Amino acid sequence: MLDDKDKKTVVMQSKNLNFELLTEAHADDLFSILTTPSVLAFIDPNENPPTIEELRAEYASRSQGPVVLATPAERWFNMAIRLKIPPFQAIGRLEATAYGEWGEVAYLLGEAWWGKGLAFEAMLWWHDYLAAVVPKTEWWATVHPINQRSIRLLKRLGYKEVDSNHCPKLYSYDLGDCCFVRSVID
């Protein structure tokens, strides 16, 4: 396990983005963009946004990973996304939970960065990263049906829409969500 000092120094990158292991400290950078009504509308429009304290606690928990005794095969991966150009602004986060041969992925970007190709770039990088750390994994994603940008993005990434009755028990699934799967790519 990386200690807090090591987590802050691990930076990976794509053409326009830097990726950092998500820590409690990222809550302050991401709070204002990930708790806006436009972002929350696609997550759970009926739920109240988290407080900054709740987001810090969530990110601290995510950085520790799952409780091993409760779920020995479960692995968590969480990254903060920053622009590569100064002032290196945080723009969102990536999430994945692997359960052996399958897992769930998700991404959240602030509205100011929608439609600029950054989610596609981040997810391409994310799948390459995940293929290196958990190879031969089938990835699943759920999307609110009104989120047409994300539906198009997932299809562009090679995801296929699946009837929700034929999905594994997805923890990110909310009633009415569209389900997508990206089969193992060798």
N, C-alpha and C positions, 0 to 999 in steps of 0.2 A: 504494500500500500504506500502511495506517495504521501509524504508529509505536506503540510500547508505550504512550506517554502517551495518544494518541488512542483506542486500543482501550479503555482503562479508562474513558474519559469517555462513550463511546457507549452510551446506555441507551435502549432502546425499551420500550414497555409495552402491556399489555392491561388489562382491568378489575382483575385481582388480581395480576398478575405483571409483573416487569421482566425484560428480556432484554438480556444483555450479550454482546458478541463474546467467544467463549471464548479464554482465554489460559492460559498455564502456571500463573498464580496461582490459577486456579479449581480446580486439582487439590487443593489443600489444603482448600478448602471442600466439594468433592464426594466426596473419597476415601471417607470413612466411610459415606456413604449409597449410593454406587454400587458398592461392593465387598462388600455384605452378601450372604449366601447367598440370600435371597429375590429379590434383583435379579438376581444372577448365574445363578440357576436358569433364567431365561428367555433368557439370552444363550448361555452354554455351560457347562452344569453339570459337565462333565468337565475344564474348564480351571481352573488356579489363578488367583486374582484377581491383578491387577497390584500391584506395590509402589507406594508413593507416588512413588518416583523414576521408575518406568516411566510412571505416569500423568502426571507433570509433563512428561516427554519427549514423550509422545503429544500432550498439549495444546499444547506448544510447536510441534510439527510441524504440528498442525491449524491453528494460527493463522497459519502461513506459507503454507498452501495446497499444492496438488500441485506436483510438479516439472513446470514448463511444457514443457520440451523432451521429456519422456517422454509426456505426455498433454496436448496443446495444447487440446483441447476440454473437458477436465475442470475443473470449478469446485467448490470446497468452501465450505460454509457451516456454521458451528458457533456455537451460542449456549449460554450458561449461563442457567438459569432461577432467578430469585429471587422470593420473596414480596415484595409491595409494601409490606407493613406491617412496622414495626420488629420484630425486629432485621434485617430484609431477608435472611432466611436463604436460602442456596442450596438448591434442592430437586431439581435435575436438569439435563439438557442436551438440546438439539435438534441434529440433524445432517442435512445434505443434501449429496449429491454429484450435480451435474448433468453429463450427458454429451451436451449438445446438446439434442435434442428430448425426452429422457427423463432420469430421475434416480431416486435412491433417497433415502428419508427414514427417519429413526429418531428415537426419543425414549427417554429414560431418566429416571425419577423415583424418588426414594427411597420405600420402602414406606409411610412415614408419610403420604404425600400421595396414595396410591392411593384411588380411590373417592370423591374429593372434587370431581370435575369439572375439576381443574387440568390434567390431560393433554389433555382435550378443548379447553379454553380455549387452552392453549399451541399445540396443533396447528392450531386455527383461525387463530390469529395467524400461525403459521409458514407456512401455505399462502398467506395474504395477503401476507406478506413475500416469499416465494419468487415469487409471481406478479408482483410488482413488479420483482424483480431478474433473473429468468429466466422471462419470460412464455411462454405456450404450451408448457409442459413437462408431459409425462405422468409422474406420480410413482408409484414402486413401493415396496412395503414387504414385509418378510418377518417372520414371527412364529412362534415355537415353538408347536406345536399345543396345548399345555396352557395357554397364556397366553390364556384366554378373555376377560379384560378388554380386552386389546389387540385381539383379533379383533373384539369388539363395538365398540370405539372406532373402528377403521378403517372398519367398515361404516357407522357413524354419520356419519363424515366423507365418505362417498360412495365409498369404495374397494369394488371388486368382487374376490372371490376368483377366482384363475386357476390352472389346473392348472400345476404347476411345470415341466412339459415345454414350456409355451408362454411362458415368461418369457425376457427377455433374460438375459445373463450377469450376475446380481446378485452383487456382492461380499459382500453381507451374508447371502447364502443359505447355510444349513447343511442338509445332507441331512435331509429330513423336515419342513422348515419349510413353513408355508402362505405362499403368495404372493398379494399383493394389488396392484391397480393403480387409480389414480385418473386417469381420462382428463382431457385438457385441458378446462378450463372457461373458456368465453369470457365 
